[in-house]
């Protein structure tokens, strides 16, 4: 994952793992909430940033159906 995060949401869609928002440390060691989403593709064994959320979010849930 490009950004170490906790308190994020995640869901699997189409065999790929999507991770949304969360919180972590910035370069100065301060806690910050994230407005980014990343996707893990097991076929390429790699992570990519896929989008930005409309605002920072943490402590949420995601569901895929």
C-alpha positions as CSV (number, residue, x, y, z in Angstrom):
1,X,0.0,0.0,0.0
2,X,1.3,3.4,-0.9
3,X,0.0,5.0,2.3
4,X,0.2,3.3,5.7
5,X,-3.3,3.8,7.2
6,X,-5.6,2.6,10.0
7,X,-9.4,3.1,10.6
8,X,-10.0,2.7,6.9
9,X,-12.7,0.9,5.0
10,X,-12.1,-1.8,2.5
11,X,-14.0,-4.0,0.1
12,X,-13.2,-6.6,-2.7
13,X,-14.7,-5.9,-6.1
14,X,-13.8,-7.9,-9.2
15,X,-11.0,-9.7,-7.4
16,X,-9.3,-6.4,-6.4
17,X,-9.0,-5.0,-2.9
18,X,-10.1,-1.4,-2.5
19,X,-9.1,0.7,0.5
20,X,-10.8,4.0,1.3
21,X,-9.8,6.8,3.7
22,X,-8.4,6.1,7.1
23,X,-5.9,7.9,9.3
24,X,-2.2,7.8,9.7
25,X,0.9,9.9,10.2
26,X,2.1,12.7,7.9
27,X,5.7,13.4,7.2
28,X,6.0,15.4,10.5
29,X,4.6,12.5,12.6
30,X,1.3,14.3,13.1
31,X,-2.0,12.3,12.8
32,X,-4.0,13.1,9.6
33,X,-7.1,11.8,8.0
34,X,-7.0,10.7,4.4
35,X,-9.2,11.5,1.4
36,X,-7.6,8.9,-0.9
37,X,-8.4,5.4,-2.1
38,X,-6.1,2.7,-3.3
39,X,-6.6,-0.6,-5.1
40,X,-4.5,-3.8,-4.8
41,X,-4.5,-6.0,-7.9
42,X,-3.2,-9.5,-7.0
43,X,-2.6,-10.3,-10.7
44,X,0.1,-7.6,-10.9
45,X,0.9,-7.8,-7.1
46,X,0.7,-4.0,-7.0
47,X,-1.1,-1.0,-5.4
48,X,-2.3,2.1,-7.2
49,X,-4.2,5.2,-6.1
50,X,-7.5,5.2,-7.9
51,X,-9.3,8.3,-6.8
52,X,-9.7,11.0,-4.2
53,X,-12.7,11.1,-1.9
54,X,-14.8,14.3,-1.5
55,X,-13.4,14.7,2.0
56,X,-11.2,13.0,4.6
57,X,-12.8,10.0,6.2
58,X,-11.9,7.5,8.9
59,X,-13.7,5.0,11.1
60,X,-16.2,4.0,8.3
61,X,-17.3,0.8,6.7
62,X,-17.7,-0.3,3.1
63,X,-19.7,-3.0,1.5
64,X,-19.7,-4.5,-2.0
65,X,-22.7,-6.3,-3.5
